Amino acid sequence: MMQIQARRAMRSESPDVQPVSTAPAQQAIGSSISVRSVVKKYGAFVAADRVSLEIEPGEFVTLLGPSGSGKTTLLNLLAGFQNIDGGDILVDGRPIQHVPTHRRGFGMVFQSYALFPNMTVAQNVGFPLRMARMDRAMTDRRVAETLEMMRLSEHAQKLPSQMSGGQQQRVAIARAIVMRPKVVLMDEPLSALDRRLRESIQIELRELHQTIGSTILFVTHDQSEALTMSDRIAVMDAGHIVQVDRPVEIYRRPQSRFVASFVGESNLIDAEVIQRKGKVLTLRTPGGHVFEAASRDGVHGKRATVLVRPERIRIHDQPTPHSMPATVISALFLGEVLRIEVRLDDGQTLLIRCSDTSEITLPQVGQKLQIGWGAADGWVLS
């Protein structure tokens, strides 16, 4: 059924398709997308609970969240694979919830590739053009341009079964963009690939987006994918979007414990607020260590949870006015990174990640360290 839907999604009502250029896009050709109070229910279960999201033309936006958070549901509602139970979805200001999938004109890339096994690479990529009744010469030229863009030219006459998983995914992406769609939807397209290949295609996708200028909505549960490729990230949890922001803001200044914990590794330190000076708070841990951390406007109360990322914690050779003692409870060598877990005197545990350099020696379990961080390294969540 998914392949049938994929075929329909790739058809166009008009053969007037813009030429693909391998030069950087001068301006975004993508559509704006407006999701307004969208609801989707499966019986008593609410998969999308009054979700709202605004996407600018040409943006690369990632829906990020754990399994069951509603990200794939939202993508399927936008694609037209499922019907919404409330709210509106607008593309370039026009409602599309009643428009059939094959008339929305979106490019689609699936996790399972959804390639036609009996067609060559060139035939798979050219399929949407043939459905649009484009003439043979234009189709051949468009396919050749797109294969070159995706570094697949030498594989044009191969069948999918003769290609690696990464190559097949490139074919699926090529097929999705060959019509130069204004919107491209991607449902965890890299999850089946190994880490090195996944990282390589992440960079290629980012470059591709800058070239074609389409609006891209990308679904993943992988934080590194979202941080690497996105203009903005919409973090989802239990059918809600809990934060939408640029990757650097999501990582450095999350708005909740959930976002802080889900996006990257984190140390969440419970502390008492003892002084406020603008957006900088002075805090004290249960063990008596006093430190400063930045906060957003409107953070009040006598207790606070402070986020300190593992790479922001520094190890000192000697005690300093801002350091505290800690005991090593685990230490792992991960190649370019040392992963060290320590316990403070008050019982709290902290994770430290530092680059492997000639100046740093992997500590032993039970070893005493002096650790600390600066005011700019902490972020008050609440």
Residue pairs with C-beta under 8 A, 6 or more apart in sequence:
2 110
2 112
2 114
3 114
5 81
5 101
6 108
6 110
6 114
7 127
7 131
8 100
8 101
8 102
9 79
9 80
9 101
9 102
9 104
9 106
9 108
10 102
10 107
10 108
10 127
10 128
10 131
10 175
10 176
10 179
11 102
11 128
11 131
11 132
12 105
12 128
12 131
12 132
12 179
13 103
13 105
14 132
15 132
15 133
15 134
15 135
17 129
17 132
17 134
17 138
17 142
17 179
17 180
18 29
18 180
19 142
19 145
19 180
20 142
20 145
20 146
20 149
20 177
20 178
20 180
20 212
21 145
21 211
22 145
22 148
22 149
22 211
23 211
24 210
24 211
25 58
25 210
25 211
25 212
25 213
27 58
27 213
28 57
28 58
28 59
28 213
28 214
28 215
29 57
29 58
29 180
29 182
29 212
29 213
29 214
30 57
30 58
30 59
30 182
30 183
30 213
30 214
30 215
30 216
31 57
31 91
31 92
31 182
31 183
31 215
32 54
32 55
32 56
32 57
32 90
32 91
32 92
32 93
32 215
33 53
33 54
33 55
33 78
33 89
33 90
33 91
33 183
33 215
33 217
34 53
34 54
34 55
34 88
34 89
34 90
34 91
34 93
35 51
35 52
35 53
35 54
35 55
35 74
35 78
35 87
35 88
35 89
36 52
36 87
36 88
36 89
36 90
37 50
37 51
37 52
37 86
37 87
37 88
38 48
38 50
38 51
38 52
38 74
38 77
38 84
38 86
38 87
38 88
38 89
39 46
39 48
39 49
39 50
39 51
39 84
39 85
39 86
39 87
40 46
40 47
40 48
40 70
40 73
40 74
40 77
40 82
40 84
40 85
41 47
41 85
46 239
47 70
47 73
47 239
48 70
48 73
48 74
48 77
48 84
48 239
49 70
49 238
49 239
49 240
50 86
50 87
50 240
51 70
51 74
51 87
51 239
51 240
51 241
52 87
52 241
53 61
53 74
53 234
53 241
53 244
55 61
55 215
55 217
56 215
57 182
57 215
58 213
58 214
58 215
59 215
59 216
59 231
59 232
60 206
60 209
60 215
60 216
60 218
60 229
60 230
60 231
60 232
61 215
61 216
61 217
61 218
61 230
61 231
61 232
61 233
61 234
62 217
62 218
62 219
62 220
62 225
62 226
62 229
62 230
62 232
62 233
62 234
63 71
63 74
63 75
63 217
63 218
63 219
63 220
63 234
63 236
64 71
64 220
64 221
64 223
64 226
64 233
64 234
64 235
64 236
64 262
64 263
65 71
65 221
65 235
65 236
65 237
65 262
66 221
66 237
66 262
67 221
68 238
69 236
69 237
69 238
69 239
70 236
70 238
70 239
70 240
71 219
71 221
71 236
72 187
72 188
72 219
73 82
73 239
74 236
75 185
75 187
75 217
75 219
76 82
77 83
77 84
77 89
77 97
78 89
78 106
78 185
78 217
79 101
79 104
79 106
79 108
79 185
80 96
80 99
80 100
80 101
80 104
81 101
83 97
84 97
88 95
88 97
89 95
89 96
89 97
90 96
91 104
91 182
91 183
92 182
96 104
104 183
105 179
105 181
105 182
105 183
106 181
106 183
106 184
106 185
107 175
107 176
107 177
107 179
107 181
107 183
107 184
107 185
107 214
108 176
108 184
108 185
108 186
108 187
109 169
109 172
109 173
109 176
109 184
109 185
109 186
109 187
109 189
110 172
110 187
110 189
111 187
111 188
111 189
111 191
111 192
113 160
113 168
113 169
113 171
113 172
114 172
115 124
115 160
115 168
115 171
115 172
115 175
116 123
116 124
116 127
116 160
117 159
117 160
117 161
118 159
119 127
119 159
119 160
120 156
120 157
120 158
120 159
121 147
121 152
121 155
121 156
121 157
121 158
121 159
121 160
121 163
121 171
122 143
122 147
122 156
122 157
124 160
124 171
124 175
125 143
125 146
125 147
125 152
125 171
125 174
125 175
125 178
126 139
126 140
126 142
126 143
126 178
127 175
128 175
128 178
128 179
129 138
129 139
129 142
129 143
129 178
129 179
130 139
132 179
134 142
142 178
143 156
143 178
144 153
144 156
146 174
146 177
146 178
147 153
147 155
147 156
147 174
149 174
149 177
149 208
149 211
150 170
150 171
150 173
150 174
150 204
150 208
151 170
151 204
152 167
152 170
152 171
152 174
155 163
155 167
155 171
160 168
160 171
163 171
165 192
165 193
165 197
166 193
166 197
166 200
166 201
169 189
169 190
169 192
169 193
169 201
170 201
170 204
172 189
173 189
173 205
173 208
176 184
176 186
177 184
177 208
177 212
177 214
180 212
180 214
181 214
182 214
182 215
183 214
183 215
183 216
183 217
184 214
184 215
184 216
184 217
185 216
185 217
186 216
186 217
186 218
186 219
187 219
188 219
188 220
188 221
189 218
190 198
190 201
190 202
190 220
190 222
190 225
191 220
191 221
191 222
193 201
198 222
198 225
199 224
199 228
202 225
202 228
202 229
203 228
205 229
206 228
206 229
209 216
209 229
218 225
218 226
218 229
218 230
220 226
223 262
223 263
223 264
226 233
226 247
226 250
226 263
227 233
227 247
227 250
227 251
227 263
227 264
230 247
231 246
232 244
232 245
232 246
232 247
233 243
233 244
233 245
233 246
233 247
233 250
233 263
234 241
234 243
234 244
235 241
235 242
235 243
235 244
235 250
235 258
235 259
235 262
235 263
236 242
237 258
237 262
242 255
242 256
242 258
242 259
243 250
243 254
243 255
243 256
243 259
245 253
250 259
250 263
251 263
251 264
251 309
252 309
252 379
253 296
253 379
254 260
254 263
254 307
254 379
254 381
255 296
255 381
256 381
256 382
257 268
257 305
257 381
257 382
260 266
260 268
260 307
260 381
261 268
264 309
265 309
265 310
265 351
265 353
266 307
266 308
266 309
266 310
267 307
267 308
267 309
267 310
267 313
267 350
267 351
268 305
268 306
268 307
268 381
269 285
269 305
269 306
269 307
269 308
269 348
269 350
269 378
270 285
270 286
270 303
270 304
270 305
270 306
270 348
271 283
271 284
271 285
271 286
271 291
271 303
271 304
271 305
271 306
272 283
272 284
272 285
272 302
272 303
272 304
273 281
273 282
273 283
273 301
273 302
273 303
273 304
274 282
274 283
274 284
274 290
275 281
275 282
276 282
279 294
279 295
279 296
279 297
280 292
280 293
280 294
280 295
280 375
281 292
281 293
281 294
281 295
281 299
281 304
281 380
282 290
282 291
282 292
283 290
283 291
283 292
283 293
283 304
283 306
283 380
284 290
284 291
285 291
285 324
285 344
285 346
285 348
286 346
286 347
286 348
287 324
287 344
287 345
287 346
287 347
287 348
288 346
289 324
289 344
291 322
291 372
291 373
291 375
291 378
292 374
292 375
292 378
293 306
293 308
293 375
293 377
293 378
293 379
293 380
294 375
294 376
294 378
294 379
294 380
295 304
295 379
295 380
296 380
299 380
299 382
301 382
304 380
304 381
304 382
305 380
305 381
305 382
306 378
306 379
306 380
306 381
307 378
307 379
307 380
307 381
308 350
308 373
308 377
308 378
308 379
309 377
310 339
310 350
310 351
310 352
310 353
311 353
311 354
312 373
312 377
312 378
313 350
313 352
313 371
313 372
313 373
313 377
314 354
314 371
314 372
314 373
315 340
315 352
315 354
315 360
315 369
315 370
315 371
316 323
316 369
316 370
316 371
316 372
317 370
318 370
319 325
319 370
320 370
320 372
322 372
322 374
323 370
323 371
323 372
324 344
324 345
324 370
324 371
324 372
325 344
325 345
325 368
325 369
325 370
326 342
326 343
326 344
326 345
326 350
326 368
326 369
326 370
326 371
327 342
327 343
327 366
327 367
327 368
327 369
328 340
328 341
328 342
328 363
328 364
328 365
328 366
328 367
328 368
328 369
329 341
329 342
329 343
329 349
329 365
330 339
330 340
330 341
330 365
331 338
331 339
331 340
331 341
331 362
331 363
331 364
331 365
332 338
332 339
332 340
333 356
333 362
335 356
336 355
336 356
337 353
337 354
337 355
337 356
338 352
338 353
338 354
338 355
338 356
338 360
338 362
339 351
339 352
339 353
340 351
340 352
340 353
340 354
340 362
340 363
341 349
341 350
341 351
341 352
342 349
342 350
342 352
342 369
342 371
343 349
343 350
344 350
350 371
352 371
354 360
363 369
